[in-house]
């Protein structure tokens, strides 16, 4: 006889994503964790559901290695061309640009 009982697994991502690779990795990890039960009882259906979907728009992006690369690049530019070579766009129309404090060498 066949066992059509349902077994569900879920995982909540730590941060919002629009990356297929991230969602696919989470689904694969859940399937791998269920492997012993699948080998014992078999499998008839695999489904993946996503929730809390929103249109892409402004939001807080996660900090990652690109942030470290950006920081080091900005430091190099300031060292090479001076502290006023790079500034934030919101400061462009100001008459006085705030000076960043510099630590002594």
ROSE-4610 file (N, C-alpha, C; in Angstrom, 1 decimal, always signed):
// ROSE-4610
residu = [X/X/X/X/X/X/X/X/X/X/X/X/X/X/X/X/X/X/X/X/X/X/X/X/X/X/X/X/X/X/X/X/X/X/X/X/X/X/X/X/X/X/X/X/X/X/X/X/X/X/X/X/X/X/X/X/X/X/X/X/X/X/X/X/X/X/X/X/X/X/X/X/X/X/X/X/X/X/X/X/X/X/X/X/X/X/X/X/X/X/X/X/X/X/X/X/X/X/X/X/X/X/X/X/X/X/X/X/X/X/X/X/X/X/X/X/X/X/X/X/X/X/X/X/X/X/X/X/X/X/X/X/X/X/X/X/X/X/X/X/X/X/X/X/X/X/X/X/X/X/X/X/X/X/X/X/X/X/X/X/X/X/X/X/X/X/X/X/X/X/X/X/X/X/X/X/X/X/X/X/X/X/X/X/X/X/X/X/X/X/X/X/X/X/X/X/X/X/X/X/X/X/X/X/X/X/X/X/X/X/X/X/X/X/X/X/X/X/X/X/X/X/X/X/X/X/X/X/X/X/X/X/X/X/X/X/X/X/X/X/X/X/X/X/X/X/X/X/X/X/X/X/X/X/X/X/X/X/X/X/X/X/X/X/X/X/X/X/X/X/X/X/X/X/X/X/X/X/X/X/X/X/X/X/X/X/X/X/X/X/X/X/X/X/X/X/X/X/X/X/X/X/X/X/X/X/X/X/X/X/X/X/X/X/X]
num = [1/1/1/2/2/2/3/3/3/4/4/4/5/5/5/6/6/6/7/7/7/8/8/8/9/9/9/10/10/10/11/11/11/12/12/12/13/13/13/14/14/14/15/15/15/16/16/16/17/17/17/18/18/18/19/19/19/20/20/20/21/21/21/22/22/22/23/23/23/24/24/24/25/25/25/26/26/26/27/27/27/28/28/28/29/29/29/30/30/30/31/31/31/32/32/32/33/33/33/34/34/34/35/35/35/36/36/36/37/37/37/38/38/38/39/39/39/40/40/40/41/41/41/42/42/42/43/43/43/44/44/44/45/45/45/46/46/46/47/47/47/48/48/48/49/49/49/50/50/50/51/51/51/52/52/52/53/53/53/54/54/54/55/55/55/56/56/56/57/57/57/58/58/58/59/59/59/60/60/60/61/61/61/62/62/62/63/63/63/64/64/64/65/65/65/66/66/66/67/67/67/68/68/68/69/69/69/70/70/70/71/71/71/72/72/72/73/73/73/74/74/74/75/75/75/76/76/76/77/77/77/78/78/78/79/79/79/80/80/80/81/81/81/82/82/82/83/83/83/84/84/84/85/85/85/86/86/86/87/87/87/88/88/88/89/89/89/90/90/90/91/91/91/92/92/92/93/93/93/94/94/94/95/95/95/96/96/96/97/97/97/98/98/98/99/99/99/100/100/100/101/101/101/102/102/102/103/103/103/104/104/104/105/105/105]
x = [+0.8/+0.0/+0.9/+0.3/+1.1/+0.7/+1.8/+1.6/+1.6/+0.4/+0.3/+0.3/+0.9/+0.9/+1.8/+1.5/+2.2/+3.3/+4.4/+5.5/+6.0/+6.0/+6.4/+7.7/+8.4/+9.6/+9.5/+10.1/+10.1/+11.4/+11.7/+12.9/+12.7/+13.0/+12.9/+14.3/+14.4/+15.7/+16.0/+17.2/+17.6/+17.4/+17.3/+17.1/+16.4/+15.8/+15.1/+16.1/+15.6/+16.5/+15.7/+16.4/+15.8/+16.6/+17.5/+18.4/+17.9/+17.8/+17.3/+18.2/+19.5/+20.5/+20.2/+19.9/+19.6/+18.4/+17.3/+16.1/+16.3/+17.0/+17.3/+18.2/+19.1/+20.0/+19.2/+18.3/+17.4/+16.5/+16.0/+15.1/+15.9/+17.1/+18.0/+18.4/+18.7/+19.0/+17.9/+16.7/+15.5/+15.3/+15.5/+15.3/+16.4/+17.6/+18.7/+18.5/+17.9/+17.6/+16.5/+15.6/+14.5/+15.0/+16.2/+16.6/+16.4/+16.7/+16.5/+15.0/+14.1/+12.7/+12.2/+12.8/+12.5/+13.0/+14.2/+14.7/+13.9/+13.4/+12.6/+11.2/+10.5/+9.1/+8.8/+9.8/+9.6/+9.1/+8.8/+8.4/+7.5/+6.4/+5.5/+5.4/+5.7/+5.6/+6.5/+7.1/+7.9/+7.3/+7.1/+6.6/+7.4/+7.5/+8.2/+7.2/+7.1/+6.2/+7.0/+6.8/+7.4/+6.4/+6.7/+5.7/+6.4/+5.5/+6.0/+6.7/+6.1/+6.7/+6.3/+7.2/+6.9/+7.6/+7.1/+7.7/+9.1/+10.1/+11.4/+11.3/+11.9/+11.9/+13.0/+13.0/+14.0/+13.9/+15.1/+15.1/+16.5/+16.7/+18.0/+18.7/+19.8/+20.5/+21.4/+21.6/+22.5/+24.0/+24.7/+26.1/+26.9/+27.8/+28.5/+29.9/+30.6/+32.0/+32.1/+31.1/+31.1/+31.3/+30.7/+30.8/+32.3/+32.9/+34.3/+35.2/+34.9/+35.6/+35.4/+34.1/+33.8/+34.6/+34.6/+35.3/+36.8/+37.4/+38.8/+39.1/+38.2/+38.4/+38.3/+37.3/+37.2/+38.4/+38.9/+40.1/+41.3/+41.4/+42.5/+42.4/+41.2/+41.0/+41.2/+40.8/+41.1/+42.6/+43.2/+44.7/+45.4/+45.0/+45.7/+45.3/+44.0/+43.6/+43.1/+43.1/+42.7/+41.3/+41.0/+39.7/+38.5/+38.7/+37.6/+37.3/+38.1/+37.9/+36.6/+36.1/+34.9/+34.0/+32.7/+31.8/+30.4/+29.5/+28.2/+27.4/+26.5/+25.8/+24.9/+24.4/+23.5/+24.3/+25.6/+26.4/+26.9/+26.6/+27.1/+26.6/+25.4/+24.8/+25.1/+25.7/+26.0/+27.2/+27.1/+28.2/+29.5/+29.3/+30.5/+30.3/+31.4/+31.4/+32.0/+31.2/+31.8/+33.1/+34.0/+35.3/+35.3/+35.8/+35.9/+37.1/+36.9/+38.1/+39.1/+40.4/+41.5/+42.3/+42.5/+43.4/+44.8/+45.6/+47.1/+47.7/+48.7/+49.4/+50.2]
y = [-1.2/+0.0/+1.2/+2.4/+3.6/+4.5/+5.2/+6.2/+7.6/+8.2/+9.6/+10.6/+10.3/+11.3/+12.5/+13.6/+14.8/+15.1/+15.5/+15.9/+17.3/+18.3/+19.6/+20.0/+20.9/+21.5/+22.9/+23.8/+25.2/+25.8/+26.9/+27.7/+29.2/+30.0/+31.4/+32.0/+32.8/+33.4/+34.5/+34.8/+35.8/+37.2/+37.4/+38.7/+38.6/+39.7/+39.7/+39.4/+38.7/+38.4/+38.4/+38.7/+38.6/+37.6/+36.9/+36.0/+34.6/+34.1/+32.7/+31.7/+32.0/+31.0/+30.9/+31.9/+31.9/+31.0/+31.2/+30.5/+29.0/+28.8/+27.4/+26.7/+27.4/+26.7/+26.4/+27.2/+26.9/+25.7/+25.6/+24.5/+23.2/+23.3/+22.1/+21.6/+22.5/+22.2/+21.5/+22.0/+21.3/+19.9/+19.7/+18.4/+17.5/+18.0/+17.1/+16.7/+17.6/+17.3/+16.2/+16.2/+15.2/+13.9/+13.8/+12.6/+11.3/+11.2/+9.9/+9.5/+10.4/+10.1/+9.7/+10.4/+10.0/+8.6/+8.3/+7.0/+5.9/+6.2/+5.2/+5.1/+6.2/+6.2/+6.4/+7.0/+7.3/+8.8/+9.2/+10.6/+10.6/+11.3/+11.4/+12.8/+13.8/+15.2/+16.1/+17.1/+18.1/+19.4/+20.3/+21.6/+22.7/+23.8/+25.0/+26.1/+26.8/+28.0/+29.1/+30.3/+31.5/+32.5/+33.2/+34.1/+35.4/+36.4/+37.8/+38.4/+38.1/+38.7/+40.2/+41.0/+42.4/+42.8/+43.9/+44.5/+45.0/+44.8/+45.4/+46.9/+47.4/+48.8/+49.2/+50.5/+50.9/+50.1/+49.8/+49.0/+48.9/+48.4/+48.2/+47.0/+47.2/+46.1/+45.5/+44.2/+43.6/+44.0/+44.1/+44.4/+43.1/+43.2/+42.0/+42.4/+41.5/+41.7/+43.0/+43.3/+44.4/+45.7/+45.7/+46.9/+47.1/+46.0/+46.1/+46.6/+46.1/+46.5/+48.0/+48.4/+49.8/+50.7/+50.3/+51.1/+51.2/+50.1/+50.1/+50.9/+50.9/+51.7/+53.2/+53.5/+54.9/+55.4/+54.6/+55.0/+55.2/+54.3/+54.5/+55.8/+56.1/+57.3/+58.5/+58.5/+59.7/+59.8/+58.7/+58.7/+59.3/+58.9/+59.3/+60.8/+61.1/+62.4/+63.4/+63.0/+64.0/+63.6/+64.1/+63.8/+64.4/+65.4/+66.0/+65.4/+64.4/+63.8/+63.1/+62.5/+61.7/+62.3/+62.5/+63.0/+62.4/+62.5/+62.0/+63.0/+62.4/+63.3/+64.3/+63.9/+64.9/+66.1/+66.0/+67.2/+68.1/+67.7/+68.5/+69.9/+70.2/+71.6/+72.4/+71.9/+72.6/+73.6/+74.7/+75.7/+75.2/+74.6/+74.1/+72.6/+71.9/+70.5/+70.1/+69.3/+68.9/+68.2/+68.5/+67.8/+66.5/+65.5/+64.2/+64.3/+64.0/+64.0/+63.0/+63.4/+62.5/+62.2/+60.9/+60.4/+60.6/+61.0/+61.2/+59.9/+59.9/+58.7/+58.1]
z = [+0.0/+0.0/+0.0/-0.4/-0.5/+0.6/+1.1/+2.2/+1.6/+1.6/+1.0/+2.1/+3.3/+4.4/+4.0/+4.6/+4.2/+5.3/+4.8/+5.7/+5.1/+6.0/+5.5/+6.2/+5.5/+6.1/+5.7/+6.6/+6.3/+6.7/+6.1/+6.5/+6.2/+7.1/+7.0/+6.7/+5.6/+5.3/+6.3/+6.6/+7.6/+7.1/+5.7/+5.2/+3.8/+3.4/+2.1/+1.0/+0.0/-1.2/-2.5/-3.6/-4.9/-5.7/-5.0/-5.7/-5.8/-7.0/-7.2/-6.5/-6.5/-5.9/-4.4/-3.8/-2.3/-2.0/-2.8/-2.6/-2.9/-4.0/-4.5/-3.4/-2.9/-1.8/-0.6/-0.2/+1.0/+0.7/-0.5/-0.9/-0.9/-1.5/-1.6/-0.2/+0.7/+2.1/+2.8/+2.6/+3.2/+2.7/+1.4/+0.7/+1.2/+1.4/+1.9/+3.3/+4.1/+5.5/+5.6/+4.6/+4.6/+4.0/+3.5/+2.7/+3.5/+4.8/+5.5/+5.5/+5.7/+5.6/+4.2/+3.2/+1.8/+1.5/+1.9/+1.6/+2.3/+3.5/+4.2/+3.7/+3.4/+3.0/+1.6/+0.8/-0.6/-0.6/-1.9/-2.1/-3.3/-3.2/-4.4/-4.9/-4.1/-4.6/-3.8/-4.5/-3.8/-4.3/-3.3/-3.6/-2.9/-3.5/-2.8/-2.8/-1.7/-1.6/-1.1/-1.6/-1.1/-0.6/+0.5/+1.1/+1.4/+1.7/+2.0/+0.8/-0.4/-1.6/-1.7/-2.2/-2.5/-3.8/-4.3/-5.5/-5.1/-6.0/-5.7/-5.5/-4.6/-4.4/-3.4/-3.0/-2.0/-0.8/-0.2/+1.0/+1.5/+2.7/+3.2/+2.6/+1.9/+1.3/+2.4/+2.3/+3.3/+3.1/+4.2/+4.1/+3.8/+2.9/+2.5/+2.1/+1.4/+1.0/+0.1/-0.7/-1.6/-0.8/+0.5/+1.3/+1.8/+2.1/+2.5/+1.4/+0.2/-1.0/-1.3/-1.2/-1.4/-0.4/+0.9/+1.9/+1.6/+1.3/+1.0/-0.3/-1.3/-2.5/-2.2/-1.3/-1.0/-0.2/+0.7/+1.5/+0.5/-0.4/-1.4/-2.2/-2.6/-3.4/-2.6/-1.3/-0.4/-0.2/+0.0/+0.3/-1.0/-2.1/-3.4/-3.8/-3.7/-4.2/-3.2/-1.9/-0.9/-0.4/+0.8/+1.4/+0.7/-0.1/-0.8/-2.2/-2.5/-3.9/-4.0/-2.9/-2.9/-1.8/-2.1/-1.1/-1.4/-0.5/-0.6/-1.5/-2.4/-3.3/-2.5/-1.4/-0.6/-0.2/-0.2/+0.3/-0.9/-2.1/-3.3/-3.3/-3.0/-3.1/-1.8/-0.8/+0.4/+0.1/+0.8/+0.6/+1.3/+2.4/+3.2/+3.2/+2.9/+3.0/+4.3/+5.1/+6.4/+6.2/+7.1/+7.0/+7.9/+7.4/+8.2/+9.1/+10.4/+11.3/+10.8/+10.9/+10.5/+11.7/+11.9/+13.0/+12.6/+13.6/+13.3/+13.0/+12.1/+11.7/+12.9]
